[in-house]
Amino acid sequence: MPGSFGLVIKLLLSVMCVLALTGSVRPSNLQETLMRGDITMVSRNSPTTYYEDRSGVTGYEYELAKSFADYLGVELKVVLADSTADIFPMLDKGQAAFAAAGLTVTSERQRRAHFAPPYLTSSGQIIYRRGGLKPKAIADLSQGQLVVAAQSSHSQRLRALQANELPELTWSEGTDLEVSDLLQMVATGNIDFTVVDSNEFRMLQAYFPNLAIAFDITEKQNVAWAFEHSRDNSLHLAAEEFFNLPQTQAKLLRLSERFYGHLDQLNYVGAKRFLRQTEKKLDRYKKEFIEAGEQHQFDWRLLAAMGYQESHWNPRAKSFTGVRGLMMLTRNTAKELGIENRLDPKQSIEGGSRYLAKLRKRLGSEVQEPDRTWMAMAAYNVGYGHLRDARKLTQKMGGDPNLWHDVMETLPLLSLKRYYRETTHGYARGQEPVDYVQNIRRYYDVLVWQDEQHPVFPQEEESLMVSSSAVTVIPPLL
């Protein structure tokens, strides 16, 4: 990121060269980082932090940490902790310069590490299975089996509740359990309750539609990066400066939209219906989606999600406006693409994919991915002319016409006369393309999860809970 810090880095490099020659003063952690040319973060392998998909490494924490490394002018290296319990010892041993792992800031953790400025807030939530035991208060947790991750902020909270309010409270802690493992165990009935951070449950809820929130056991807590407690706080100060930059604040908004902005689109009923339809229908058309994806450079699961949004994978679907087929092509679009039979699923999928690729190409390289694909889908729904009007209006209102986050805020304004009367293409139901794109993104998330998740069988989970030494039961206080 540009700024005065770049000049400071150059000066520091000059000073370090002199110091390296004289050997008179030990360089600071920041200086060593700049000389070495890399910085290591420790994280967790999870959908909210760091993971790999078909396009490579990504995750909220990774993308933010990559910006920090770019700001320093060094390469980002990543080490993954097996569990949250391993993160702070890894910092203490110097195996990483900082932890970016969705860590909530607690008083106990503040005694172990320095925290950078917060970038998210989250609360601890009791999760239960619909149709199973539903606790209404902390005391009700004794009616079932509660399991949380070992040495997590949630285990800290439960210990405080046990010590101060509810001595009879008991639970189990698993050292090798991630959030998705815990939710899977509740969903399959192997345990009754767990506690997870609210942002992580938002991310994963659509994959477990039979799970719900009982209540929060904490107030909103800050989420921040952790640095080793040390007299040398040079890296911590550099992180503070990084988070105070306007560019970083803009980056946080983009990351929030990218990873969390579409999560509330899929409710319980919609998620259950989607999963049922996936089991019943998707295999019939999977081959066609894969072929179209390879031909037009799309992830086939994105095209499948789009097909579900359009028609619920019904090749004979028809709207009141005469749009037809699995990908709901208009008569004019089908003619333009050379599609002879809109009701033929193979032709419809190929035609819809080709048209989406055409819209994506038309947007131009100034719109970067994934925003370029989101805008192409919006144009597929509302028309390219209306999308162009929305982008112009976005720029006029001080937003960035190349960011989906900004354009999606403007699109609904196309239904208001004081805005659309100044556009080329006039009135549009501008909220529809926003909902359209956000729904597809959520369906896509679920398909990716289903396709890439390694299933945990219920009998394996039960065995883990009964016999594994990785699980510790916390007894009631006497």
PyMOL commands that set and color helices and strands:
alter all, ss='L'
color gray80, all
select helices_A, chain A and resi 4-22+29-36+60-72+84-92+107-110+138-143+153-164+179-187+198-207+234-243+246-260+263-265+268-296+300-311+331-337+345-363+371-382+384-396+404-415+417-420+431-452+458-467
alter helices_A, ss='H'
color red, helices_A
select strands_A, chain A and resi 38-43+51-53+56-58+75-80+98-99+113-115+120-122+124-129+147-149+171-174+193-197+211-216+221-223+226-228+471-474
alter strands_A, ss='S'
color yellow, strands_A
deselect
rebuild
show_as cartoon
